[in-house]
Amino acid sequence: KTKSITMTDESDASSTSSSGSSSEEEVQAQPTKKQRTVPPPLEIAPTADAAHSAIQKQSASASIIGNTSNKSNRLIVLLDQAKLETIKNRKGNYELLNCDDHRDICKKKLKKDPKEFRPDICHQELLALLDSPINKAGLLQVFIRTSRNVLIELHPSIRIPRTYKRFAGLMVQLLHKMKIKASDNGTTLMKVIKNPFSQHLPVGTRVYGMSCKGLLYSPHNLAKQLVPLDPNSSDEGQSQVCFIIGAMAAGHVTTEDHPYIEKMFSISEYPLSGASAINRILGSIEHQWAIV
């Protein structure tokens, strides 16, 4: 009788434990509710300010163009007030801030008019400059100054992407890494350089600003009056020339930003886009220098 009692107790205990384990398995088998993940808000990437502060700490470096025979005779062009700023999206990637894709963030967070953020203007002007015969002849040097006072130097051999999307990706990479190099030979194609812009100008360079409010000249007369007749001339009386052209949606190039500007000029009675003005100026200089 004692043995039968113990056996029944053991069977009851095993049944109790099995029922308990099965109930635990049922509890564990119940699906858990998925927690909803809220994407982080958009953030403005402080890359432009970081670039400015980092470059200010560095010493002035040599030009990426190097010592070439035609360097002293190049026409210099500065694209001023270009809207090249980066923004961090919800996926954690950086994009070039523009009025089409970031209209709400421009209004609500930046408290600015979205129409001001037009990096495509700089893209169009760079295509007009770097595709010109004067650049292919090795007689053009291009700089960019952004609205956040980041100064960029471009190598004449760089090929700007034709589509805006690829151009935007290239500019984001430049503002983060401070430098863009060619994949085949390691040539520096674009580089963030130290301010001010005047220290990168050769001694004796004459600087002129372009604005629709400037003194009106035809492109032919402008080139005849300001630009040396022969780019290969070694005459000491002929000074190198620099034109400052705006790359912003609204506003003008001012002598407050560039006190070394000698005079402001205009090449049309009508307001022109930056790319159109560049084509007219370079076309007249190419005609004068017999560049076909």
Residue, then its C-alpha position, 0 to 999 in steps of 0.5 A: k500500500t505504501k508503494s502504491i501511494t508513492m507511485t500515485d504521488e509521483s504520477d500526480a507531480s509529473s502531471t502537474s509539472s508537465s501541465g505547468s511546463s505546457s502552460e509556460e510554453e503557451v505563454q512563451a508562444q504568445p506573439t509579442k506586440k511590435q514596438r513602433t519606431v519613431p524616425p528621428p527628426l531632420e537635423i541640420a548638419p554643421t558641416a559648413d561651420a565645421a569645415h570653416s573652423a577646421i580650415q581656419k586652423q590649418s595653414a595656407s596650402a599650395s594651389i591644387i593647380g600647381n606650377t604650370s606655364n600658363k598659371s600666371n595668365r589665367l582668367i580667374v572666376l569666383l562664384d560668390q554666395a553659392k547655396l551649398e549646405t548639407i542636411k541629415n535626412r531621417k535615414g541618417n544620410y546627408e543631402l544637399l539642401n534645396c528648395d524642392d526636397h526640403r521646403d518644409i524644413c526651410k520654412k519651419k526649422l530654418k525660418k527662411d524662404p525656400k527659394e533662397f536654397r538653389p544649389d542648381i544655380c551653382h551647378q549650371e554656372l560650373l557647367a558653363l565655366l568648365d565646358s568652355p573652350i577657354n578652360k579646355a585651353g588651360l586659361l581659366q581658374v575657378f573658385i566657389r565661395t558658399s553662403r557660409n563662407v566656405l572657399i573651394e578651389l577647382h582643378p581645370s581638369i575636373r568634369i562636373p556631373r551632368t545631372y543635379k543628383r550626382f552633382a549634389g552627392l559630389m558636393v556633400q562628399l566635398l563638404h564632409k571630406m574637404k577634398i575630392k581626388a581622382s580615382d585613377n591618378g590621385t589628382t586633387l580635383m576639388k579642395v576646401i581652402k583657407n579664407p580669405f579669397s584675396q590671399h589666393l590671388p596673384v599679386g597685382t590682380r585686378v578684381y571686378g564684380m558683375s551685377c545688373k546694377g553695375l556700369l553697362y558694357s557690351p561683352h566685346n567692349l568689356a573684354k577689350q577694356l579689362v582683359p589683356l590682349d594676349p594671354n601669353s604676353s610677358d608684358e609686366g603692364q598687363s595684370q591678371v583679371c578676376f571676375i566675381i559672379g553671383a551664384m545665388a537666387a536673389g541679391h548682388v555681389t557687393t563691395e562689403d563682402h569683397p572690398y578689393i573689387e575695383k568696379m562693378f560692371s553689367i553686360s546687359e540691360y536685362p537681368l540674366s541668369g548666371a550661366s547666360a552671363i558667363n557664356r557671354i563674358l567667356g565668349s568675348i574673351e575667347h574671341q579676343w584671345a583667338i580661342v576657337 
